[in-house]
Amino acid sequence: MFRSLHMKLMLIIVLLIVLLMTVVGAFLINSVVSYYTKDFYSQMAQAFGDAEFLSDLRRAPAQGEEDGAGSIARILDTYNSALGVDNRSRKYYVLDGSDGRWLAGSDQQESGVQLTMTHNLTAALNGQTGDDYNPAQRYMDVAVPIQRGDGAYIVYIIDDRSNVQELNSEIVTLIIEALGFGLAISVLLSFLLSKTILTPIERLTEGAERVAHGDFSHKIEVASRDEIGVLTGTFNHMARQLKTTLEEVENERNKLGTLFLHMTDGVVAFARDGAVIQSNPAAERLLGRAIPVGGEVDYDALFAPIAPLQGVLAVEQPGYLDGTLEVGGKSLELLLTPFDRERLGGVLVVIHDVTERRRSEQMQREFVANVSHELRTPLTHLRSYAETLSDGAGDLPPAIQQNFLGVILNESDRMTHIVQDLLTLSRFDSGRSELNLRPFDFARAVEEVYSAVLMDAQRHGHQLSLEAEEGLPPITGDRERIVQVMMNVVSNAIKYTPDGGRISIRAGRRGEERVWMEVEDNGIGIPAEDRGRIFERFYRVDKARSRQSGGTGLGLSIAKEIVDRHEGEIKLVDRPGPGLTVRITLLVEGPRHVQD
């Protein structure tokens, strides 16, 4: 009940009113008592300080006066107004000065009353004026010793404070009535005041609940310019800033989430106990297994052979551990590092597929070895024949010398071809080999290639045929480079087809955008296991036969580079029977993205 601010404010105000009225009542009651007390004693002091009054009381008794106490009483009656004697709450008594016995009084009906021996009365019996006040007593009194003639008397005035008590009762009644009325008003006012104060707070509470549930669109109206109004405006500003911040955080989170899901590197995060707390699809693809969050798969099941979990957690940042893992024919490089050490984080493992890089490194090593070997062989031949000619100068028959010179020239040409092919590939790799693009007659280029190799094919007894569709369109490309590719493919068919073979050249159109040329032979062909590598540099199925026929293993690599730069395609066509079919496909309009 009292947890409500309404009730608390009302209770506080009610308590303040009650406390205020209590303090005021106590102050008033105390003030009345103090006033009456001071008035009583000041009145007594003024009355008994009157010389004429005292003179009348102490005058020698008249002749024949027998009742001195009666005379004193009559004198006191004449001074009732000055003494405030009302014979109700305040009375006077004339007492015997020796024993305090009652002799006369303002109320004769109290004849012979036995008075209580008070402190002031005791002082008067001892011959001193008794006018001390004791707040603990329920009365006020003054006792004055009077010597009248030979008689000793005491004038004793006492006030039982009944007037004060009646007045205090009236004050208490008034305070209670005022308190009741004040409480009614205070309850009403406190309710209105609490509503005025708490309504904006309730709106703030409602707004805070909306914000807690993610609703930042609601704006609280600022109804005042006081502290609560400032607080309301600050809250609205905070809600806007919070909305902006959360939108930015969500945007960054979406970016990171997208990057995390689509990055090629695998990422797996583990808690300190080894449980999986996050992983991306790349990690599952690279590791070849599902990695459910919170599942049975943990750190030990995946990477314990690389490094123990506690060993990774002990690594000081920004340090990390690395390792390699072979999975399903893939070479994986692992980076293991702890994260969020201050808040008891875990371990993050980044998985990078280095299969292609290592394959490329291997190919590079093979390339260097092949280049060295290919150049060393003709150089060795050149040196051998040159030394023989030099040592036997003048002694060798002219025919043998001519033969040796022919070998030297052939090996020189072979080295020149190797160097030219290497330079061509180097220009392709560095991007410095530009294509000279222009329209040319594709059908005419195919016919020229056919005419150029016809005599060579006939020397080997081959049947060379040409079949081209009618109406082949001109295409855009580097004519010299494309003819080079055609010549390479047809020359390989002639070289690697045993004498008396059959070679067909066909050309046609595929749709409106592409043309193709196909070279088919019935030669030795290429085994299925080697077909995927024939476009690699220096790769040859039969190295001894290739060198014997003058091949360097770079022709098809150069052909593929040229066709790729034209955004075309060169591939082997699967077909039944012996031999090989190579198809070249090119765009009619030329490459869409011209490489500078």
N, C-alpha and C positions, 0 to 999 in steps of 0.2 A: 504493500500500500504506500509506504513512505519512500519507495524507490522512484516515484514520479516527481519530476521537478515542480509540477503544479503543487502537489501536496507539501513538498519541502518549503517552497516559497511561502505558501499560506501558513504553514506551521511556524516558520521563522517570524513572519509578521505578527501572528497571534501571540507568540511568546514575547515579542518585543512590546506589544500593547500591554499584556499582563504584567510584564516586568516594569514597564513605565508606570502603570497605574499603581502597582505595589509600592514602588519607590515614592511616587507622589503622595500616596496615602500615608505611608510611614512618615514622610517629611511633614505632611499637614498635621498628623496626630502629634508628632513630636513638637511641632511649632505651637500648636494649641496649648499643649501641656506647659511648654516653656513660657508661652505668653502669660497664661494664668498664674503660673508660679511667680514670674517676675512681677506681674501686676499685684499679686497678693502681698508680697514682701515689700514692694515699693510703696504700696498703699499703707501698709502697717508702719513702715519707717516714716512716711510723711505724717501720718496721724500722730504717732507717739513722739514725733520730732516737734510737734506743735507745743510751744511753751505754755500757751494758755490752756491747752487741753491737759497737759501734765500738771499744771498749777491747780486746775480744778480738781484733779484726782488726788492731789497731795495736800489740798488745803486742810487746815486744822478743822476738826469736826465742830460744827456749830453747837452752841449751848443747848443742851438737852438732846443732842443727837446720840441715839443709842445704837442704831443699826448703821455702822459705817459701811458694811458691804452693800446695803440697800442704797445708800447715798451714791456709792461708786456706780451701782447699776443704773441709777437714774441719770447720772452724768453720761454713762456710756450710751444710754438710749438716745440722748440728745445728739450723740456723734455717730449714730448708726450709719448714716449715709456716707460719712467720711471713712468709717471702718468697713463698709460694704456688708454689714450684718443684715442678712435677710431672714434669719431664723429658720432657714430651710437647709441650705448647704453650709452656711457660715453662721456660726453662733459665738457668743462670748460667755465667759464664766468668770465669776469673782470667787476666788478661792482663799482659804486661810493660808497666810504666808508662812505658817510654821509647819503645817502637816499636809497642805494641799486639799483640805476638805472643802467640799462645795458649800458656798454660802449664798450665792445668788447667781442668776443667769438670765440670758435673753428669753429663754423658754422656761417659765416658772413651773411648767408641768414636769420638768425634769428635776424637781426638788429632791435633793439628797442623792443625785446620781453619782456614781463612783467612776471618776475619769481614769483613763489609762495613764500611768506615769510615763510620759514621754521624755525624751532627752531635753527638750526645751523647758518642760515643766520642772524637771530636776534641776536645771540650771537656775531657774527662778527661785526655787526653794533655797538655793545657795546664795541668793542675793544678786544674781546676774540676769541680765536680759537674755532670754532664750529665743533666738531667731534663726537657728540653723535649719537647713533644708536637706532632707534625705530623699533622693529620687525613688528609693525603694519603698518608701512609705506611701500609703494610699490617702494621705491627708497632708495638709499644710497647717502649721500652728506657730503661734508667737506667745510667749509667756513673759510678762513684764512685772517685776516686783514693785509694789506701791506701798509707801509708808504714809499712812494718814493718821496723824496724831500719834497716839501710842499703839495703834493697831497696824499690823503688817498684813498686807493683802497681795494677792497675785491676780492681775488681769490676764486672763487666758483666752485667746481668740483662736478658734480652730475651724478649718474649712475641709469638709470631707471630699471635695472635688467632684461632687455629683454632677455639677454643671459641666465640668470638663468631660466627664464620662458620657453625659447626654450629647454633648456637642460632638465628641468623638464618634459616638454611635451614629449620629446624623451624617458625619463625614464618611464613615465606613459605608453607610447605606447609599450615600450619594456616589461614592467611588464604585460600589458594586453596580449601581444602575448605569453609571457612565461606562464602566467596564463592559457591561453587557451590550450597551448601545455601540460602544467603540469596537467590540469584537464583531458585531454584525456588519458594521461599516468596513472594518479591516478585512473581514473575510471576502466581502464583495469587491473591495478595492484590490486586495491581493490577488483575487481570481482574475480580475481584469488586467492587472499589472502583469501577472504571470503569463496570461495569454498574449499580451503585447510583446513580452520578452521572448516567450518560448515559441511563438508561431514561426519567426524566422529560423530559430534553431531546429524546429521540426522540419522546415523546408530544407535546411542544410542536411539534416539526417536523411531525409528522403533522397536528396541529391547524392549523398555519399553512398547510399545503398544502390542507386542506379549506376554510379561509377564502379562500385564493387562488382556489379553484374555485367560490366562492359558497355553500358549505355552512356556515351559521352555527349550525346546530342542535346540533352535537356539542360536548359539554362535557367538558373534560379533568378527571379526578379529581385532587384535591390530596392527595398521599400523605404529605406532610411539612409541617413548619412552618418549614423553613429558607428560605434565599434562593430556592432553586428552587421551593419551595412558594409563596412570595410571588409569584414570577414567574408561576407557573401560574395562580394566582388573578387576577393582573392581566391575564393573557392572556384568561382567560374573560370578565372584565369588559369588556376591549377588544372582544372578539368580539361581545358583546351590544350594546355601544354602537355598534359599526360596523354591526351588523344594523339597529338602530333608525335610525341616520343614513341608511343606504342606502335603507331603506323610505321615510323622509321625503323623501329626494331623488327616489326613483322616483315617489312620489306627486305631488310638485311637478312632476316632469318630465311625468307623465301629464296633469296639469292644464294645463301650458303647451302640451303637444302637442295636447290637445283644443282649447284656445283657438286655437292656431296653425292647426289644420286647419279650424276652423269659424268663425273670425273673418271678418267681412265685408270688412275691409280686406286688400289683398294685401300680402305681405311676400316680398322676395327678398334673399338674402344672397349676396355675392360675395367671393371671395378677392382678395388683392392683385393677382393677375394677371388678374382679371376673370372667372374661372371661377365658375359657379354652384355654391354649396355647400348651399343650402337654399331652398325655395320652398313656398308653400302653394297649395291649390286655388283660393283667391280670386284670387291673382295671375294664374294661368293663365286663369281665367274673365274677369277684367277686361281682360287684354292680348289675349285671344282666340287664344292659341297655347300649345303645350306648352313647359314650361321644365324639361327634364331636368337632373338634377344631373350635372355633369361632362360634359355633352354639347357639341354644337357651338354652342349658343346661349350667348353670353356677354354681359358688360356692354355692350360696344360695339354689339352687335346690338340691344339693347333700349333703352338710355338714353343713348347717346353724343350724340344731338342735344340732350339736356337739359343735360348737364354732363359734361366728360371725367372719366375715372376718377381720374387723378392729381389733378385739381382737387378732387374730393370727398375724397380721402385727405389732402389738405393742409389741410382745414378743421379748425380748433381746436375741440375739444369744450368746451362743449355746443352748439356751433354746427352749422348744417346748411344745405344748399342746397334750394331748392324750385323747382318747375316744373310745367307743365301739359302734358297729352298728350291728343290726341283719337284714340280708337280705336273703330271700329265704331259711330259715333254716340254714344259715351259720352265724357263729359268727366272726365278723371282728373287728380287733384292728386297730385304726387309730393313726397316728403320724402327727401332723400339725406343720409346722415351716415356718417362712419367709426365703426368700433367696435373695441375691444380693441387700441388703438394700441400699448400696451407689449409685447404678444406678437405683433406683426405680424399684426393682424387684417385686416379688409377693409372692405367698404362694405355698408350696409344701406339698402334702398330700401323705403319704405312707400307703398302705392298706395291712394288713397282715391277712391271714386266720388262725384263732386260733381254728377252729372247732375241728380238730383232737386233738389238744393239750388239749382242755377242755374235749373232750370225753375221752382222755387217762387219764386225771386227775380224771374224774368221775369213769372210770373203775378201776383206782388205789384205789380210796376210797372204791368202791364196793368190790374190791379184799381183801383189809385189813379187811373190815367188814365181808366178807364171811369167810376168814381164821379164824378170831376171833370167828365167830359163829360156824364154823365147829369144831374147837378145843374145844370150850366151852361145846358143847353138850356131846361128849364122856367123857370129864373131869368131867362134872356134874354127868353122869351116874357112872363113876368109883368111885367118892367120895360117892355118895349115897349108892351104893351097898357095898363099903368097910366099911362105917360107920355102915351100918346095920349089916354086919358080925361082926364088932368089938363090937357093943353094945350087940349083941345076941350071943356072943361066948359061945358055949357049950349048949345053949338053943334051937338052930335051928336044925331041922331034917337034917340029912346028905344029903338028896335029894335036899332040898332047898339050903343048902350051896353049893352043887355042881352046882346047877342052877345059883346061884349068881356068883360063880367063873367063870362059862362059859361066863356070860354076861361081866364080867370084862375083860376076855381074848379077847372076840370079840371087845369090845370097844378099848382095847389096840392095837389090830391088825388094827382097823379102823384108829386110830391116827397114827400108824406107816405108813399105806398106804398114808395118807394125807401128812405126813412129807416127805416121800420118793418122792411123786409126786411133792411137792413144791421144794424139792432139785433138782429134775430133771429139772423142769422149770427154776430154778435159774441158773443151769449150762448152759442150752440153752441160757438164756438171757445174761449171762456174757461171752459166747463163750468158756467156759472151758470144754464143753462136746464134745470130739472128736469122730468122726465116725471111727469104725474099719472096713474099707472097704476091702472086699475080695470077690472073686467069690463064688457063692453058687447056688444050684439047687432050682430055684424058684418053680417049680411044687412040689418038695418034701416038701418044706416049707409049701405050701398050704395044702398038704395032712396031714402033722403033726398037723397043726392047726385044721383041720377037726377031726382027731382022738382024739385030746386033749379035744374038747368040745362035742364030741358025747354023752358021758354018761350024762353030765349035761343037754344036750338037751333032752335026753330020759327021765330023771327024771321029766321034765316038760311036757312030752307027745308031744314034737315037732317032726315034720318030717324034719330031716336034710339031705340035699342032696349035692353032690359035682359033678360039671361038669367042667372038664379041657380039653382044647384043646390038641391034640397030638403035641409032638415036641416042647414044650415050652423051650426056651433057658435058660441056666444059666445066672444070672445077677450079677453085682458087687454092693455090698452095705454092710451095717452093718446088718448081718443076725439077730442078737438078737433084734435089734431095730425094724426091719421090722416085725418080728414075733410078737413083742409086739403090733404093730399097728394092725396087723391082728386079734390077740386075742381080742383086745379091741373092735374092730368093731363087731366081731362075738358074744362076750359076751354081748354087748349092745343089739344085736338082740334077744338073748335068754332071757335077763332080761325083756325087754320091749314088748315082745310078749306074750299075754295071753296063758296059758297052752293049749296044743293041736294045736299049730300054725304050720306054715310051713315056713321053713328057707332054702334058697338055697345059696350055695357058688359056684361061677363060676370064672374061670380064663382063660385068653386068651392072644393073642398077637395082637398088633396094629402096622402094618408096621414092619420095620426092627429094629426100635430103642426102642420100648416101649412094656411093658407087663402090664397087668391089672388084678385086682381081684375085684370081685363085690359080695356084701352080700345083699340079698333081703329077706324081711320078710313081713308078713301080720299082723304085730302087730298094736300098737296104733298110730304109725307114729308121725310126727311133724307138727304142724300147719304151714301154709305158712308164717305167720307173725314172726315165731320164727326161721325159717330155716337159716336166715342170721347170727344168733348169736350162733349157737350150738357149734362153735369152740372157743368161748370166755371162758375164765377161770371162773370156778364156775357157769357157766350159765346152768340152768336146766329148762326144760319146766314145769315139775311137781315136785317141790322141795320135797313135802312130800313123793311122790312115790319113788323119787330117793334115799332119805335117807333110806327109808324102804328097798330098794333093795341094799343098801350099796354103792351107788354111791357118789362120791365127786365132780363131775362137772369138773374134771381136765383131765379125760381120753382122750377125743377128742382133747383138747388143746395140750396135749403131742403128740398125734398121728399126728396132723397137723404140729407141730414143727419138728418131725422126718421126715415126708414126704417132707416138704419144704427143709430140709437140704439135702435130696437126690435129690432135684430139680424135685420132682414129684408133684402129685396132688391128693388131697382127696376131694371129693365133694359128694353132694346129687344128685341123678339122678331123674329127674322128670319122673313120670310114672302115669298112671291112677290106680285107686283102692286104697284100704287101705294099710297101711304098709309103709315101708321105704326101699330105695335102696341106699347103700353107695358104691362108686367106688374108688379104689386106683389105681393110674397109676404111674409106675416107669420106669426109663431109664435102658435099658439093659446094657449099658457100664458104668453105675454109674454116679454120679454127675460130671459135667465138671469142676466146680470150687470148689475144695475141700477146706472146711473151716477148718482152723487150730484151 
